[in-house]
Amino acid sequence: MRSLIITLSIILATAAANAQTAPATAAPAQSTDNKGGIVYVNSDTLLSKYAYYAAIRAKLQSLSQSAQTELAAKGQAFQKEVAAYQKGANSLNLAQRTAAEKRLQKKQQDLQDLSQNTAKQLQDEQETQNAKLYDKLAAYLKTYCKTKGYKIVLTYSKANPAMLYGDESLDVTNDVLVGLNEEYKKENPTK
């Protein structure tokens, strides 16, 4: 979650930088509430109410839960196999015990490898989804800034307070959320 807040802060800063450096073809209408062209978005609110982010979070949680369930089932099966071996180890000769122990060690290593690979896959998927979130937010904010005449969009988050205070008249979070969620509904009409 903290990495998503940091990512969102970077997104908003990049969008602001793009809005500043982009050549203006026509002077956009400036908001009467904001003569300086600086606004901010509350990233905590944005993340809690953005439908696309909720879908990403649900997808990642589902993938994580599935992976945990699979690993737990394989871990329990391995533990039963170890218990069965320990129970019958006295009746095995040395060669059989050595072979069984080698096989169990291999299974344990395979289980550890699976756990590490699954964690890596989940991390890669989270990074992919964060990149998609970044792209969506940056594209939307670039258009939003041009339409509204803003030059900079700052971000505010209680978890990562880069901005300590902003007048509420500069808070465009709800306006941005409405636009983002409308775009998401258009792209995903069944959700």
N, C-alpha and C positions, 0 to 999 in steps of 0.2 A: 504494500500500500504506500509506504514511504517513497519507494522508487517511482510510483505513478505520480505522486505529488511533485516530486522533483522533475520528472519528465514533463508534467503539465506546466511547471514554471518555465522550463526551457522552451517549450512550445510557444507560450505566450510571449516570452522575450524575443524569440526568433520572429514571430509574426509581427511584433512591434518594429523590429529592425527592418523587416521586409517592407512594411508599410512606410517607414521613413525613407528608405532608399529607392523605392519604386518611383519612377518619373510620373508625374501627374499629367494626364492628358487634358483634364478639365478640372477646375477648382471645385471640389466637392462641397456640398452645403454643410456648413459647420453647425453643430448643435448649439442652440442658444444657451444650454445649461453648461457647456464645456468649451470655453473659448480657447483653451490651451491644447485641445485635441488629445488629452490624456485621460484614459479611463482605466478601470480595473475590473477584474473578474475574481470572484471568490472561488478558488479551485476546490475547496472542501464542498461547497454547495454544488458546483459544477459536476464533480465526480459522483456525488450522492444522487443527483437528479437527471443526469444525462442517460437516456435510454440505451444508447450504444454502449456506454461504459458498463451499464448494468448487464447487458447481454454478454459482453466480454468477461466480466467478473463471473457470471453464472457458468459460462463455457469453461473457464479455467478451473473453477471450483469442481465442476463435474468431471473434468479430466483428472484432477488431483484426487478426487474421491475414488474414481475408477482405478487409478493406479494404486492407491493405498489398499483398496479392497483386494486387488490382484496380488499385491505383494504380501498382504496379511495371509491370504489363502495359501500361497506358496510357502510362506514361512511356517505356517501351522503344519502343512503336509511334511515339510522338512523335519520339524520337531518330532512329529509322530514317527518318522523314519528313523531318526536318531534314537528315540526311546525304544523302538522295536529292536534296533541293533544292540543297544545296551542290555536289553532284557535277554537276548539270545546269544550274546557275545561269548559266554562261557562254553557254549556247545559247539562253537566254531574252532577249527584248527587255526594255526598261525597264518597260513596262506590265505584262508578265507577271511579272517579278521583284517589282515593287511589290505586285501582287496576291497572289503566293505568300507574300511576307514578311508581309503583313497577315494572311493566312489563318493562317500559322504563329504569329504573335503572338497571335491570337485563341485558337488551340488551346492555346498555352502558358498564357494567362490562364485558360481554362476548366479546364485541368488543375490550376492553383494553386487556383482556386475549389473544385474538387472535393475537393482535399486538405484545404482549410480546413473545408469543410462536413462532410466525413467525420470529421475530428477533433472538430468540435463535436457531431456526432451521437453519437460514442463517449463523449464527456464527458457529454452529457445522459443517455445510457443508464447510465453509471456512477453518476451522481447519483441516478437513479431507483432503481437496484438498491441503493445505499447507504440510501436512504430506506426501501425495503422491509425491508432488514436491520435498520435501526433500529426499525421498527415491530414486527417479529417479536421482537427481543430485549427491547424495552421491555414488550411485552405479556406475554411469558413471565416476565420478571423481576418484574413486578408481581404476577402470580399466585404465583410462586415465593416471593416475600417474604411474602405473606399466609399461604401454606401453612406456611412454616417459621418465621414469627414474626420475620423480620429487618426492621430499620428502614432500614438503609443497605447498599447494595452498592457497594463501591469497585472500581476497576479498577487492574490493574498491568500494565505493559508495559515491557520493557527499552528499546524505542525511544522511549518517552515516559513516563519514570518519575515520574508525579505522586505515587506512593506509593513511598517508599524501602524500607520494610520492613513485612511482615505475617507474623504467626505462621502457620505452615502449618495450624494447626487452624481458622483462619478462611478458608482457601482452599476455596471451593465450586465451583471451575471444573469438576471432573469431574462433580459432581452436576448442574450446570447443563447441561453438554454432553450428558449422557445424556438429560435431559429434552428439550432442543432437538432432538437427533437423532431421538428417538422421535416427537416432533411432526412433524418433517420426513418421516419414513418413513410416518406415517399419511396425510399430505397427498399424498405421492408414492410410492405403493406399488410402482411399477415401477422405481424408481431405487434 
